[in-house]
Structures are given as C-alpha cells and as structure tokens.
C-alpha cells in the first residue's frame, strides 16, 4: 500500500470520479477514462481495441471510440469505490 492510499484510508477520503472528466479523458486518449476510474485492464483493452479499429478502417474506429467514451462515463456514474 502506498503512502497516499494509506493516507486516504486513514482520513476516510474517497472521491467518486467525475463522469465528465472520465468522458473527456477518453476523448483525448481511448481508455484513459477507464484508467481514471481505477479500471486499468479495461482501459488497456479499450486503448488496444480502438487503435486496431482505427487502423483497420476509420468508421469502425469512431464507433469503438464512441463506445469507449460512453463506457468511461457510465463507469464513473456507477462508481462504488475501488
């Protein structure tokens, strides 16, 4: 456990991620919104899937990217802690 995590636990500080920030981060870099929400593996998978979709054809890339943004927003709204 890192110093920051221990400090959070002792102080009882837990902030829910902002759905808006999660969505904006996913617009900037696919998967970054999921990482912001504390979901590292789904973030990496979204990054890879969106990159492959953009590489394959532009339209599927936009569709996958849109789902990535929506997923980050949805996860932040339904956040229940780590």
C-alpha positions in Angstrom: 0.0 0.0 0.0 1.4 3.4 -1.0 1.6 6.3 1.3 -1.2 8.1 -0.5 -3.5 5.1 -0.3 -2.8 4.7 3.4 -3.5 8.4 4.0 -6.8 8.1 2.1 -7.8 5.1 4.2 -6.9 6.8 7.5 -8.6 10.0 6.6 -11.6 8.4 5.0 -11.2 10.4 1.8 -12.8 8.7 -1.2 -13.8 10.8 -4.1 -16.0 9.5 -6.8 -14.6 10.0 -10.3 -16.4 12.7 -12.3 -18.3 11.3 -15.3 -17.5 14.4 -17.3 -13.7 14.1 -16.7 -13.8 10.4 -17.5 -15.5 11.1 -20.8 -13.1 13.9 -21.7 -10.1 11.8 -20.9 -11.4 9.0 -23.1 -11.9 11.5 -26.0 -8.3 12.6 -25.6 -6.9 9.1 -25.4 -9.1 6.0 -25.7 -9.1 4.0 -22.4 -7.8 6.9 -20.3 -11.2 7.5 -18.8 -11.3 3.9 -17.6 -7.9 4.3 -16.0 -9.1 7.4 -14.3 -12.0 5.4 -12.9 -9.5 2.9 -11.5 -10.0 0.2 -14.1 -6.6 -0.4 -15.6 -7.2 -3.6 -17.6 -10.4 -2.4 -19.3 -8.5 0.9 -20.1 -5.7 -1.0 -21.8 -8.2 -3.2 -23.7 -10.2 -0.1 -24.9 -6.9 1.5 -26.0 -5.9 -1.6 -28.0 -9.4 -2.1 -29.5 -9.7 1.5 -30.5 -6.3 1.5 -32.0 -6.9 -1.6 -34.0 -10.3 -0.3 -35.2 -8.8 3.0 -36.4 -6.0 1.1 -38.1 -8.5 -1.2 -39.9 -11.0 1.4 -41.1 -11.9 4.9 -40.0 -15.6 4.3 -39.4 -15.2 1.4 -37.0 -12.6 3.4 -35.2 -15.1 6.2 -34.5 -17.7 3.7 -33.4 -15.3 1.9 -31.0 -14.1 5.2 -29.7 -17.6 6.4 -29.0 -18.3 3.2 -27.0 -15.1 3.8 -25.1 -16.2 7.3 -24.1 -19.7 6.1 -23.2 -18.2 3.3 -21.1 -15.9 5.6 -19.1 -18.8 8.0 -18.4 -21.1 5.1 -17.3 -18.4 3.6 -15.1 -17.8 6.9 -13.3 -21.6 7.4 -12.8 -21.9 3.9 -11.2 -18.7 4.2 -9.2 -18.8 2.4 -5.9 -15.2 2.5 -4.7 -12.1 0.6 -5.5 
